[in-house]
Amino acid sequence: MSGTRKIYRANRATALGAIAALIAGVSAAAGQGLYFERCGACHGPAGQLTQDGLVFDGEVLRTRRAQVDLRDFLHSHRGSLSTSEIETVIGELRRVAQGRGRFQEKCGICHPSARTLARNKLVIRDGVLVGRYSGREMDTYLAGHGRLVAADVSFFIGVLTRVLRAYGRD
């Protein structure tokens, strides 16, 4: 394969990855906003709901007490969400449940929750996540922190940024 063709494929893969990340970011932001707007007042933060009120087996979210598929439950819930809104909220709760497990696995020994860490130790300055007191950019800091690999760093920067934007600091 020629050098030009390799560069083209690499650039195409990078562009497709960037587009996928942008779509995922928009989708995550929409889910987070919808949950916050329609569910958060009664059920609190999504992370708290996934921890206290839901069970996630990697495939299906279920209510903790009745073990009912959340999708079925939400169709008859008081909030009267449309089918597309239910799918968006479930997507958000799945994302949060998956992230919580990863956060607990990688960070839980020192940090009780992403929400506590973000609200107490981080700020967003000029669109960049930085340490509240050090001013250090978190992507640089996390690259050498807690044996995280590059994929972990970008994942946790996304999680902490979304949490901070959603819940801010008291």
Secondary structure, DSSP 8 states (H G I E B T S, - for coil): --HHHHHHHHHHHHHHHHHHHHHHHHHHHHHHHHHHHHTHHHH--HHHHHHHTEEE-SS-EEETTT--BHHHHHHTSTT---HHHHHHHHHHHHHHHHHHHHHHHHHTTT-S-HHHHHHHHEEEETTEEEETTT--BHHHHHHTSTT--HHHHHHHHHHHHHHHHHH---
